[in-house]
Amino acid sequence: MKPNTPPPQPSRKLQSRKLIAGFFLGLLLNPAAQAANDTWTGLGNDENLTNALNWVGGVAPVTGDSLFFTGNSQLTPGSGGSFPTNTLFGGVLFDVTAGNYTLSGNLVILGGNLTNSSVVGSSVETISAPLALTNASPSVNVSSFAGMLSLSGVISETGGTGFGLAKTGSGLLTLSGANR
């Protein structure tokens, strides 16, 4: 009679590969793990960017999300609290209905583009927070002739390969920070 021997076990290397593949498949299939477009409502009791009550759906942005600003509520986001230094965002958009926003706070890493579509009077959108660019030449679109975008914080880059801004649109872009 032959002794009962257990079936051969997969190698540790194969098990590790399956675990890693399952992890990445889970990220792809889980919409919560994907970047989102987060819209500021300013309906919280402060102008803290991390206050979930200031964002549509009651969920504050996380790394990789894009930030959208509309309307005229709490026009100085960041003055009441900011994201942690070096938080990466996919982009920033000021909607056609955006009032005169001034975004302040800690250094933000910008992984995408800046867009000012505002056509409300002669609105000036200002980003006074420092920006670090990951894209060698992100687009800065000031789409409306009446629109103005002011970048008054320091603009730097994270990759060590140099950077620039590719301005598009008929609006005015002002750079007034001590850029590196």
C-alpha positions as a Markdown table, in Angstrom:
| # | Residue | x | y | z |
|---|---|---|---|---|
| 1 | Met | 0.0 | 0.0 | 0.0 |
| 2 | Lys | 1.3 | 3.4 | -0.9 |
| 3 | Pro | 1.5 | 6.1 | 1.8 |
| 4 | Asn | -0.9 | 9.0 | 1.4 |
| 5 | Thr | 1.2 | 11.9 | 0.1 |
| 6 | Pro | -0.2 | 15.4 | -0.1 |
| 7 | Pro | -0.6 | 16.9 | -3.6 |
| 8 | Pro | 2.3 | 19.2 | -4.6 |
| 9 | Gln | 1.9 | 22.8 | -3.5 |
| 10 | Pro | 2.4 | 25.8 | -5.8 |
| 11 | Ser | 5.7 | 27.5 | -5.4 |
| 12 | Arg | 5.9 | 30.6 | -3.2 |
| 13 | Lys | 6.8 | 32.6 | -6.4 |
| 14 | Leu | 3.6 | 31.5 | -8.1 |
| 15 | Gln | 1.5 | 32.3 | -5.0 |
| 16 | Ser | 3.1 | 35.8 | -4.8 |
| 17 | Arg | 2.3 | 36.5 | -8.4 |
| 18 | Lys | -1.3 | 35.5 | -8.0 |
| 19 | Leu | -1.6 | 37.7 | -4.9 |
| 20 | Ile | -0.1 | 40.7 | -6.7 |
| 21 | Ala | -2.3 | 40.1 | -9.8 |
| 22 | Gly | -5.4 | 39.9 | -7.6 |
| 23 | Phe | -4.5 | 43.1 | -5.8 |
| 24 | Phe | -4.2 | 45.0 | -9.1 |
| 25 | Leu | -7.4 | 43.4 | -10.5 |
| 26 | Gly | -9.2 | 44.6 | -7.3 |
| 27 | Leu | -8.0 | 48.1 | -7.9 |
| 28 | Leu | -9.2 | 48.1 | -11.4 |
| 29 | Leu | -12.6 | 46.7 | -10.5 |
| 30 | Asn | -13.2 | 48.9 | -7.4 |
| 31 | Pro | -14.5 | 52.3 | -8.5 |
| 32 | Ala | -13.7 | 53.7 | -5.0 |
| 33 | Ala | -10.0 | 53.1 | -5.7 |
| 34 | Gln | -10.1 | 55.3 | -8.9 |
| 35 | Ala | -9.6 | 59.0 | -9.1 |
| 36 | Ala | -12.7 | 61.1 | -8.8 |
| 37 | Asn | -13.9 | 64.6 | -9.8 |
| 38 | Asp | -14.7 | 66.4 | -6.5 |
| 39 | Thr | -16.8 | 69.5 | -6.5 |
| 40 | Trp | -16.6 | 72.1 | -3.8 |
| 41 | Thr | -19.9 | 73.3 | -2.4 |
| 42 | Gly | -18.6 | 75.3 | 0.6 |
| 43 | Leu | -21.6 | 74.1 | 2.6 |
| 44 | Gly | -19.5 | 73.2 | 5.7 |
| 45 | Asn | -19.1 | 75.6 | 8.6 |
| 46 | Asp | -15.6 | 76.5 | 7.6 |
| 47 | Glu | -13.3 | 76.9 | 4.5 |
| 48 | Asn | -11.3 | 73.8 | 5.3 |
| 49 | Leu | -10.4 | 71.8 | 2.2 |
| 50 | Thr | -10.5 | 68.6 | 4.1 |
| 51 | Asn | -14.0 | 69.1 | 5.6 |
| 52 | Ala | -16.2 | 66.5 | 3.8 |
| 53 | Leu | -19.2 | 68.8 | 4.3 |
| 54 | Asn | -17.7 | 71.3 | 1.9 |
| 55 | Trp | -17.8 | 68.8 | -1.0 |
| 56 | Val | -20.6 | 67.2 | -3.1 |
| 57 | Gly | -21.6 | 63.9 | -1.6 |
| 58 | Gly | -20.0 | 64.7 | 1.8 |
| 59 | Val | -16.7 | 63.1 | 0.8 |
| 60 | Ala | -13.4 | 65.1 | 0.9 |
| 61 | Pro | -11.0 | 64.6 | -2.0 |
| 62 | Val | -8.1 | 62.1 | -1.8 |
| 63 | Thr | -4.8 | 61.8 | -3.6 |
| 64 | Gly | -5.3 | 61.6 | -7.4 |
| 65 | Asp | -8.7 | 63.3 | -7.5 |
| 66 | Ser | -9.4 | 66.4 | -9.6 |
| 67 | Leu | -10.9 | 69.5 | -7.9 |
| 68 | Phe | -13.8 | 71.5 | -9.3 |
| 69 | Phe | -14.9 | 74.9 | -8.0 |
| 70 | Thr | -18.4 | 76.3 | -8.8 |
| 71 | Gly | -20.7 | 78.9 | -7.4 |
| 72 | Asn | -20.1 | 81.5 | -4.8 |
| 73 | Ser | -20.0 | 79.7 | -1.4 |
| 74 | Gln | -16.9 | 80.0 | 0.8 |
| 75 | Leu | -14.6 | 81.6 | -1.8 |
| 76 | Thr | -11.3 | 81.2 | 0.1 |
| 77 | Pro | -10.9 | 77.4 | 0.4 |
| 78 | Gly | -7.8 | 76.5 | 2.3 |
| 79 | Ser | -7.9 | 79.5 | 4.6 |
| 80 | Gly | -9.6 | 77.3 | 7.2 |
| 81 | Gly | -7.4 | 74.3 | 6.7 |
| 82 | Ser | -5.6 | 72.6 | 3.9 |
| 83 | Phe | -4.6 | 69.2 | 2.5 |
| 84 | Pro | -1.3 | 67.7 | 3.8 |
| 85 | Thr | 1.8 | 69.0 | 2.1 |
| 86 | Asn | 2.6 | 67.2 | -1.2 |
| 87 | Thr | -0.9 | 65.9 | -1.8 |
| 88 | Leu | -1.2 | 65.0 | -5.5 |
| 89 | Phe | -4.3 | 66.1 | -7.5 |
| 90 | Gly | -5.2 | 65.3 | -11.0 |
| 91 | Gly | -6.2 | 68.9 | -11.9 |
| 92 | Val | -8.1 | 72.0 | -10.9 |
| 93 | Leu | -11.1 | 73.4 | -12.7 |
| 94 | Phe | -13.0 | 76.6 | -12.1 |
| 95 | Asp | -16.5 | 76.1 | -13.6 |
| 96 | Val | -18.4 | 78.7 | -15.6 |
| 97 | Thr | -20.4 | 79.7 | -12.5 |
| 98 | Ala | -17.3 | 80.1 | -10.2 |
| 99 | Gly | -17.1 | 83.3 | -8.2 |
| 100 | Asn | -13.7 | 85.0 | -7.2 |
| 101 | Tyr | -12.0 | 82.0 | -5.6 |
| 102 | Thr | -8.7 | 82.2 | -3.8 |
| 103 | Leu | -7.2 | 78.7 | -3.1 |
| 104 | Ser | -4.5 | 78.7 | -0.4 |
| 105 | Gly | -2.7 | 76.2 | 1.8 |
| 106 | Asn | 0.2 | 73.8 | 1.6 |
| 107 | Leu | 2.2 | 72.8 | -1.4 |
| 108 | Val | 0.1 | 70.7 | -3.8 |
| 109 | Ile | 1.5 | 68.4 | -6.5 |
| 110 | Leu | -0.4 | 69.0 | -9.7 |
| 111 | Gly | -0.6 | 65.9 | -11.9 |
| 112 | Gly | -2.9 | 67.4 | -14.5 |
| 113 | Asn | -4.1 | 70.7 | -15.9 |
| 114 | Leu | -5.6 | 73.9 | -14.6 |
| 115 | Thr | -8.7 | 75.3 | -16.2 |
| 116 | Asn | -10.6 | 78.5 | -15.6 |
| 117 | Ser | -13.9 | 78.4 | -17.5 |
| 118 | Ser | -15.5 | 81.1 | -15.3 |
| 119 | Val | -17.5 | 83.8 | -17.1 |
| 120 | Val | -19.1 | 85.4 | -14.0 |
| 121 | Gly | -18.4 | 89.2 | -14.5 |
| 122 | Ser | -14.7 | 89.8 | -14.4 |
| 123 | Ser | -13.9 | 87.1 | -11.9 |
| 124 | Val | -10.3 | 86.4 | -11.0 |
| 125 | Glu | -9.5 | 82.9 | -9.8 |
| 126 | Thr | -6.4 | 82.9 | -7.7 |
| 127 | Ile | -4.2 | 79.9 | -6.6 |
| 128 | Ser | -1.9 | 81.2 | -3.9 |
| 129 | Ala | -0.8 | 77.7 | -2.7 |
| 130 | Pro | 2.5 | 76.6 | -4.0 |
| 131 | Leu | 2.3 | 74.1 | -6.9 |
| 132 | Ala | 4.7 | 71.3 | -7.8 |
| 133 | Leu | 4.2 | 70.0 | -11.4 |
| 134 | Thr | 4.6 | 66.4 | -12.3 |
| 135 | Asn | 3.8 | 66.9 | -16.0 |
| 136 | Ala | 6.6 | 68.7 | -17.9 |
| 137 | Ser | 4.2 | 71.1 | -19.5 |
| 138 | Pro | 0.7 | 71.1 | -18.1 |
| 139 | Ser | -2.0 | 73.0 | -19.9 |
| 140 | Val | -3.4 | 76.2 | -18.2 |
| 141 | Asn | -6.6 | 77.0 | -20.0 |
| 142 | Val | -8.2 | 80.4 | -19.3 |
| 143 | Ser | -11.0 | 79.8 | -21.7 |
| 144 | Ser | -13.1 | 82.9 | -21.5 |
| 145 | Phe | -12.0 | 86.4 | -22.6 |
| 146 | Ala | -13.5 | 87.7 | -19.4 |
| 147 | Gly | -11.7 | 85.1 | -17.3 |
| 148 | Met | -8.5 | 85.7 | -15.3 |
| 149 | Leu | -6.3 | 83.2 | -13.5 |
| 150 | Ser | -3.6 | 84.3 | -11.1 |
| 151 | Leu | -1.0 | 81.9 | -9.8 |
| 152 | Ser | 0.7 | 83.7 | -7.0 |
| 153 | Gly | 2.3 | 80.8 | -5.2 |
| 154 | Val | 5.7 | 79.3 | -6.1 |
| 155 | Ile | 5.6 | 76.9 | -9.0 |
| 156 | Ser | 8.2 | 74.1 | -9.1 |
| 157 | Glu | 8.6 | 70.7 | -10.5 |
| 158 | Thr | 9.0 | 67.2 | -9.1 |
| 159 | Gly | 10.8 | 65.2 | -11.8 |
| 160 | Gly | 14.1 | 67.1 | -12.1 |
| 161 | Thr | 13.7 | 67.5 | -15.9 |
| 162 | Gly | 12.5 | 71.1 | -16.1 |
| 163 | Phe | 9.0 | 72.3 | -16.6 |
| 164 | Gly | 6.8 | 74.9 | -18.2 |
| 165 | Leu | 3.2 | 75.9 | -18.6 |
| 166 | Ala | 1.3 | 75.7 | -21.9 |
| 167 | Lys | -1.2 | 78.5 | -21.7 |
| 168 | Thr | -4.3 | 78.2 | -23.9 |
| 169 | Gly | -7.6 | 80.2 | -24.2 |
| 170 | Ser | -8.3 | 83.9 | -24.6 |
| 171 | Gly | -8.3 | 84.9 | -20.9 |
| 172 | Leu | -5.5 | 86.4 | -18.8 |
| 173 | Leu | -2.9 | 84.3 | -16.9 |
| 174 | Thr | -0.8 | 86.1 | -14.3 |
| 175 | Leu | 2.3 | 84.5 | -12.7 |
| 176 | Ser | 3.5 | 86.4 | -9.7 |
| 177 | Gly | 5.2 | 83.9 | -7.4 |
| 178 | Ala | 9.0 | 83.5 | -7.0 |
| 179 | Asn | 9.1 | 80.5 | -9.4 |
| 180 | Arg | 11.9 | 78.1 | -9.5 |
